[in-house]
Amino acid sequence: MSTTSTDNPTLVRDGYAAFASGDMQLLGRLFADTAWNHRNPDRFGGVKRGFDEIGAFFGESAQLTEGTLKVDPKEVLAAGDTVAVIAHMSGSRPDGRRLDDMQVHVFTIRDGRPVTVDQYVGDPEHVAAFWA
């Protein structure tokens, strides 16, 4: 899969659409060799490498929220091999906790695939309490 830098925003948008629809096959192809860094000191903090770890992260997030977790990309900004997404994340836990957080996700794209994703949460304490 080869893309030009003008295709990178489309590639990233396609990834969000795949997450929303539960298309694990496409997500597996996109994130096969990716390092995803959730930059918050909570249960998901740190780097996940490859889709086995990233998929487990996505799966546990969905399980803990009983499928209510939503990621809504509000703005996609691209410069060369870097794509930054301003995203609204929302969801709820069975005990009534609610997630409502604006985040920034920064993708580095090489040869048509994300090689790194840095996930910066907007309200670190709120997000940590939600996932606790």
GROMACS elastic network, one bead per residue, 0.5 to 0.9 nm:
[ bonds ]
;  ai    aj funct       b0    kb
    1   111     6  0.69115   500
    1   112     6  0.55432   500
    1   113     6  0.77237   500
    2   110     6  0.86939   500
    2   111     6  0.52127   500
    2   113     6  0.82545   500
    3     6     6  0.77897   500
    3     7     6  0.56547   500
    3     8     6  0.69381   500
    3    11     6  0.85165   500
    3   110     6  0.85292   500
    3   111     6  0.62822   500
    3   113     6  0.84954   500
    4     7     6  0.52786   500
    4     8     6  0.67930   500
    4    80     6  0.85874   500
    4    81     6  0.86669   500
    4   111     6  0.81198   500
    4   112     6  0.75133   500
    5     8     6  0.51592   500
    5     9     6  0.79944   500
    5    78     6  0.81631   500
    5    79     6  0.76397   500
    5    80     6  0.51245   500
    5    81     6  0.58104   500
    5    82     6  0.84196   500
    5   109     6  0.82775   500
    5   112     6  0.86612   500
    6     9     6  0.68524   500
    6    10     6  0.80411   500
    6    78     6  0.81308   500
    6    79     6  0.86917   500
    6    80     6  0.76171   500
    7    10     6  0.53342   500
    7    11     6  0.62510   500
    7    12     6  0.88329   500
    7   112     6  0.82201   500
    8    12     6  0.62525   500
    8    13     6  0.86058   500
    8    78     6  0.74466   500
    8    80     6  0.81664   500
    8    81     6  0.71433   500
    8    82     6  0.80052   500
    8    83     6  0.69681   500
    8   109     6  0.69918   500
    8   112     6  0.72364   500
    8   113     6  0.86091   500
    9    12     6  0.51512   500
    9    13     6  0.61059   500
    9    14     6  0.85213   500
    9    76     6  0.66637   500
    9    77     6  0.74124   500
    9    78     6  0.63708   500
    9    82     6  0.89967   500
    9    83     6  0.63947   500
    9    84     6  0.88130   500
   10    13     6  0.50220   500
   10    14     6  0.60164   500
   10    15     6  0.85879   500
   11    14     6  0.51175   500
   11    15     6  0.64045   500
   11    30     6  0.87224   500
   11   112     6  0.75735   500
   11   113     6  0.79641   500
   11   114     6  0.88741   500
   12    15     6  0.50206   500
   12    16     6  0.65566   500
   12    17     6  0.87804   500
   12    76     6  0.84813   500
   12    83     6  0.75896   500
   12    85     6  0.86193   500
   12   107     6  0.79423   500
   12   114     6  0.82981   500
   13    16     6  0.51780   500
   13    17     6  0.62895   500
   13    18     6  0.86347   500
   13    73     6  0.78598   500
   13    76     6  0.80322   500
   14    17     6  0.50129   500
   14    18     6  0.61041   500
   14    19     6  0.86475   500
   14    26     6  0.88701   500
   15    18     6  0.50009   500
   15    19     6  0.62408   500
   15    20     6  0.86429   500
   15    26     6  0.75989   500
   15    27     6  0.64953   500
   15    30     6  0.73545   500
   16    19     6  0.50520   500
   16    20     6  0.61869   500
   16    21     6  0.86712   500
   16    71     6  0.73637   500
   16    72     6  0.78617   500
   16    73     6  0.73803   500
   17    20     6  0.50387   500
   17    21     6  0.62088   500
   17    22     6  0.84625   500
   17    23     6  0.83156   500
   18    21     6  0.51910   500
   18    22     6  0.58394   500
   18    24     6  0.72085   500
   18    25     6  0.86643   500
   18    26     6  0.65447   500
   18    27     6  0.64532   500
   19    22     6  0.50729   500
   19    23     6  0.62162   500
   19    24     6  0.74687   500
   19    26     6  0.88902   500
   19    27     6  0.71239   500
   19    58     6  0.85666   500
   19    70     6  0.88239   500
   19    71     6  0.81609   500
   20    23     6  0.78230   500
   20    69     6  0.89971   500
   20    70     6  0.70032   500
   20    71     6  0.72909   500
   20    72     6  0.86994   500
   21    24     6  0.87367   500
   22    25     6  0.87286   500
   22    27     6  0.85834   500
   23    26     6  0.57022   500
   23    27     6  0.64032   500
   23    28     6  0.86503   500
   24    28     6  0.57836   500
   24    29     6  0.85417   500
   24    55     6  0.79075   500
   25    28     6  0.50811   500
   25    29     6  0.64397   500
   25    30     6  0.87577   500
   26    29     6  0.51475   500
   26    30     6  0.61586   500
   26    31     6  0.85920   500
   27    30     6  0.50214   500
   27    31     6  0.59302   500
   27    32     6  0.80609   500
   27    51     6  0.77722   500
   27    55     6  0.80799   500
   28    31     6  0.54043   500
   28    32     6  0.55398   500
   28    50     6  0.85734   500
   28    51     6  0.55953   500
   28    52     6  0.82255   500
   28    54     6  0.88840   500
   28    55     6  0.75862   500
   29    32     6  0.54186   500
   29    33     6  0.86537   500
   29    51     6  0.81408   500
   29   113     6  0.84653   500
   30    33     6  0.79880   500
   30    34     6  0.79594   500
   30    51     6  0.83841   500
   30   112     6  0.85020   500
   30   113     6  0.57391   500
   30   114     6  0.67110   500
   31    35     6  0.80673   500
   31    36     6  0.86981   500
   31    49     6  0.87046   500
   31    50     6  0.60708   500
   31    51     6  0.52579   500
   31    54     6  0.75155   500
   31    55     6  0.86842   500
   31   113     6  0.72631   500
   31   114     6  0.65698   500
   31   115     6  0.77528   500
   32    49     6  0.84271   500
   32    52     6  0.79639   500
   32    54     6  0.88867   500
   32   113     6  0.86909   500
   32   114     6  0.89604   500
   33    49     6  0.69812   500
   33    51     6  0.70226   500
   33   113     6  0.82555   500
   33   114     6  0.78758   500
   33   115     6  0.64169   500
   33   116     6  0.87466   500
   34    48     6  0.80991   500
   34    49     6  0.58706   500
   34    50     6  0.51290   500
   34    51     6  0.72248   500
   34    54     6  0.83651   500
   34   113     6  0.80096   500
   34   114     6  0.59227   500
   34   116     6  0.53854   500
   34   117     6  0.73816   500
   35    47     6  0.62781   500
   35    48     6  0.56404   500
   35    50     6  0.63016   500
   35    51     6  0.88849   500
   35    54     6  0.82515   500
   35   114     6  0.84079   500
   35   115     6  0.61927   500
   35   117     6  0.63732   500
   35   118     6  0.84960   500
   36    46     6  0.80449   500
   36    47     6  0.53936   500
   36    48     6  0.51258   500
   36    49     6  0.64144   500
   36    50     6  0.81705   500
   36    54     6  0.69379   500
   36   115     6  0.83920   500
   36   116     6  0.57319   500
   36   118     6  0.60706   500
   36   119     6  0.75193   500
   37    40     6  0.88724   500
   37    45     6  0.73170   500
   37    46     6  0.53441   500
   37    48     6  0.63928   500
   37    49     6  0.87407   500
   37   116     6  0.76531   500
   37   117     6  0.60722   500
   37   119     6  0.60011   500
   37   120     6  0.86610   500
   38    41     6  0.84306   500
   38    42     6  0.89027   500
   38    44     6  0.65096   500
   38    46     6  0.53297   500
   38    47     6  0.64083   500
   38    48     6  0.81691   500
   38   117     6  0.83032   500
   38   118     6  0.62914   500
   38   120     6  0.67896   500
   38   121     6  0.81972   500
   39    42     6  0.88081   500
   39    44     6  0.86863   500
   39    45     6  0.58051   500
   39    46     6  0.62260   500
   39    47     6  0.83163   500
   39   118     6  0.69256   500
   39   119     6  0.57676   500
   39   120     6  0.55021   500
   39   121     6  0.71909   500
   39   124     6  0.89722   500
   40    43     6  0.86548   500
   40    44     6  0.75885   500
   40    45     6  0.50655   500
   40    46     6  0.74314   500
   40   119     6  0.83493   500
   40   120     6  0.72319   500
   40   121     6  0.68867   500
   40   124     6  0.61923   500
   40   125     6  0.88002   500
   40   127     6  0.81369   500
   40   128     6  0.74106   500
   41    44     6  0.75360   500
   41    45     6  0.50035   500
   41    46     6  0.76730   500
   41   124     6  0.78717   500
   41   125     6  0.89664   500
   41   128     6  0.69686   500
   42    45     6  0.51153   500
   42    46     6  0.87456   500
   42   124     6  0.85232   500
   42   125     6  0.88789   500
   42   127     6  0.76890   500
   42   129     6  0.80656   500
   42   131     6  0.68737   500
   42   132     6  0.70669   500
   43    46     6  0.89115   500
   43   128     6  0.74713   500
   43   131     6  0.65129   500
   43   132     6  0.66957   500
   44    47     6  0.86962   500
   44    57     6  0.70618   500
   44    61     6  0.87816   500
   44   128     6  0.89104   500
   44   131     6  0.80302   500
   45    48     6  0.89862   500
   47    53     6  0.89485   500
   47    54     6  0.89353   500
   47   118     6  0.89566   500
   48    51     6  0.82146   500
   48    52     6  0.85556   500
   48    53     6  0.52589   500
   48    54     6  0.55778   500
   48    57     6  0.79216   500
   49    52     6  0.76265   500
   49    53     6  0.58284   500
   49    54     6  0.66542   500
   50    53     6  0.58594   500
   50    54     6  0.61977   500
   50    55     6  0.83524   500
   51    55     6  0.52578   500
   51    56     6  0.79263   500
   52    55     6  0.52971   500
   52    56     6  0.61626   500
   52    57     6  0.87278   500
   53    56     6  0.50701   500
   53    57     6  0.62529   500
   53    58     6  0.87244   500
   54    58     6  0.62329   500
   54    59     6  0.84864   500
   55    58     6  0.50069   500
   55    59     6  0.59052   500
   55    60     6  0.84859   500
   56    60     6  0.59819   500
   56    61     6  0.84179   500
   57    60     6  0.53162   500
   57    61     6  0.61631   500
   57    62     6  0.86652   500
   58    61     6  0.51495   500
   58    62     6  0.62405   500
   58    63     6  0.86413   500
   59    62     6  0.51343   500
   59    63     6  0.60899   500
   59    64     6  0.86110   500
   60    64     6  0.60104   500
   60    65     6  0.85134   500
   61    64     6  0.53221   500
   61    65     6  0.63097   500
   61    66     6  0.84797   500
   61    67     6  0.82734   500
   61    69     6  0.72432   500
   61   131     6  0.84272   500
   62    65     6  0.52549   500
   62    66     6  0.58405   500
   62    68     6  0.70056   500
   62    69     6  0.60491   500
   63    67     6  0.62650   500
   63    68     6  0.89261   500
   64    67     6  0.77927   500
   64    68     6  0.89281   500
   64    69     6  0.88374   500
   64    92     6  0.85365   500
   64    93     6  0.64010   500
   64    94     6  0.80237   500
   64   131     6  0.80610   500
   65    68     6  0.53041   500
   65    69     6  0.58910   500
   65    91     6  0.62912   500
   65    92     6  0.54470   500
   65    94     6  0.70018   500
   66    69     6  0.78252   500
   66    91     6  0.89240   500
   66    92     6  0.79509   500
   66    93     6  0.71281   500
   66    94     6  0.74435   500
   67    70     6  0.84082   500
   67    91     6  0.81970   500
   67    92     6  0.88407   500
   68    90     6  0.77078   500
   68    92     6  0.61206   500
   68    93     6  0.81626   500
   69    89     6  0.71940   500
   69    90     6  0.57073   500
   69    92     6  0.70306   500
   69    99     6  0.83513   500
   70    88     6  0.79444   500
   70    89     6  0.56560   500
   70    90     6  0.52705   500
   70    91     6  0.61295   500
   71    87     6  0.63827   500
   71    88     6  0.58023   500
   71    90     6  0.66891   500
   71    91     6  0.89169   500
   72    86     6  0.85908   500
   72    87     6  0.53467   500
   72    88     6  0.50566   500
   72    89     6  0.63583   500
   72    90     6  0.83647   500
   73    76     6  0.71208   500
   73    85     6  0.63152   500
   73    86     6  0.59641   500
   73    88     6  0.63772   500
   73    89     6  0.86471   500
   74    85     6  0.72757   500
   74    86     6  0.55490   500
   74    87     6  0.52917   500
   74    88     6  0.68387   500
   75    84     6  0.81439   500
   75    85     6  0.56308   500
   75    86     6  0.51110   500
   75    87     6  0.70499   500
   76    83     6  0.68585   500
   76    84     6  0.58836   500
   76    86     6  0.65915   500
   76    87     6  0.87544   500
   77    82     6  0.83314   500
   77    83     6  0.56236   500
   77    84     6  0.51224   500
   77    85     6  0.62808   500
   77    86     6  0.83758   500
   78    81     6  0.75489   500
   78    82     6  0.57650   500
   78    84     6  0.62807   500
   78    85     6  0.86692   500
   79    82     6  0.53774   500
   79    83     6  0.64741   500
   79    84     6  0.86464   500
   80    83     6  0.78519   500
   80   109     6  0.86431   500
   81   107     6  0.80386   500
   81   108     6  0.56191   500
   81   110     6  0.67066   500
   82   106     6  0.69643   500
   82   107     6  0.56604   500
   82   109     6  0.63002   500
   83   105     6  0.82025   500
   83   106     6  0.58068   500
   83   107     6  0.50676   500
   83   108     6  0.65560   500
   83   109     6  0.77204   500
   84   104     6  0.67037   500
   84   105     6  0.56797   500
   84   107     6  0.62002   500
   84   108     6  0.88289   500
   85   103     6  0.80271   500
   85   104     6  0.55391   500
   85   105     6  0.51045   500
   85   106     6  0.63723   500
   85   107     6  0.81641   500
   86   102     6  0.69887   500
   86   103     6  0.57640   500
   86   105     6  0.66121   500
   86   106     6  0.89211   500
   87   101     6  0.82617   500
   87   102     6  0.56998   500
   87   103     6  0.52067   500
   87   104     6  0.61578   500
   87   105     6  0.73535   500
   88   100     6  0.71719   500
   88   101     6  0.57633   500
   88   103     6  0.62261   500
   88   104     6  0.88341   500
   89    99     6  0.68698   500
   89   100     6  0.58486   500
   89   101     6  0.52307   500
   89   102     6  0.62330   500
   89   103     6  0.71944   500
   90    98     6  0.72495   500
   90   101     6  0.65372   500
   90   102     6  0.88377   500
   91    97     6  0.85156   500
   91    98     6  0.58245   500
   91    99     6  0.50306   500
   91   100     6  0.70927   500
   92    95     6  0.82074   500
   92    96     6  0.63956   500
   92    97     6  0.56171   500
   92    99     6  0.59826   500
   92   100     6  0.89771   500
   92   130     6  0.83710   500
   93    96     6  0.54859   500
   93    97     6  0.51900   500
   93    98     6  0.64319   500
   93    99     6  0.83749   500
   93   130     6  0.77669   500
   93   131     6  0.86467   500
   94    97     6  0.73343   500
   97   129     6  0.85412   500
   97   130     6  0.61274   500
   98   130     6  0.67396   500
   99   126     6  0.76788   500
   99   127     6  0.68979   500
   99   130     6  0.63044   500
   99   131     6  0.89082   500
  100   126     6  0.85911   500
  100   127     6  0.84686   500
  101   121     6  0.70494   500
  101   122     6  0.59194   500
  101   123     6  0.65843   500
  101   126     6  0.81461   500
  101   127     6  0.74531   500
  102   121     6  0.68169   500
  102   122     6  0.52669   500
  102   123     6  0.78531   500
  103   119     6  0.72207   500
  103   120     6  0.56848   500
  103   122     6  0.50138   500
  103   123     6  0.83942   500
  104   118     6  0.80707   500
  104   119     6  0.60764   500
  104   120     6  0.51763   500
  104   121     6  0.66292   500
  104   122     6  0.76002   500
  105   117     6  0.65590   500
  105   118     6  0.55791   500
  105   120     6  0.61657   500
  105   121     6  0.85066   500
  106   116     6  0.79343   500
  106   117     6  0.54411   500
  106   118     6  0.50661   500
  106   119     6  0.65731   500
  106   120     6  0.82325   500
  107   114     6  0.61194   500
  107   115     6  0.75203   500
  107   116     6  0.57554   500
  107   118     6  0.66512   500
  107   119     6  0.88815   500
  108   113     6  0.83262   500
  108   114     6  0.55647   500
  108   115     6  0.57463   500
  108   116     6  0.52581   500
  108   117     6  0.65267   500
  108   118     6  0.87773   500
  109   112     6  0.62487   500
  109   113     6  0.53413   500
  109   115     6  0.57526   500
  109   116     6  0.74015   500
  110   113     6  0.55356   500
  110   114     6  0.63182   500
  110   115     6  0.63773   500
  111   114     6  0.83785   500
  114   117     6  0.69998   500
  120   124     6  0.86434   500
  121   124     6  0.58707   500
  121   127     6  0.73108   500
  122   126     6  0.87851   500
  122   127     6  0.82848   500
  123   126     6  0.54472   500
  123   127     6  0.62017   500
  123   128     6  0.86385   500
  124   127     6  0.52128   500
  124   128     6  0.60499   500
  124   129     6  0.85740   500
  125   128     6  0.51144   500
  125   129     6  0.61024   500
  125   130     6  0.85275   500
  126   129     6  0.51849   500
  126   130     6  0.61230   500
  126   131     6  0.87958   500
  127   130     6  0.50253   500
  127   131     6  0.63381   500
  127   132     6  0.85657   500
  128   131     6  0.53384   500
  128   132     6  0.59671   500
  129   132     6  0.50949   500
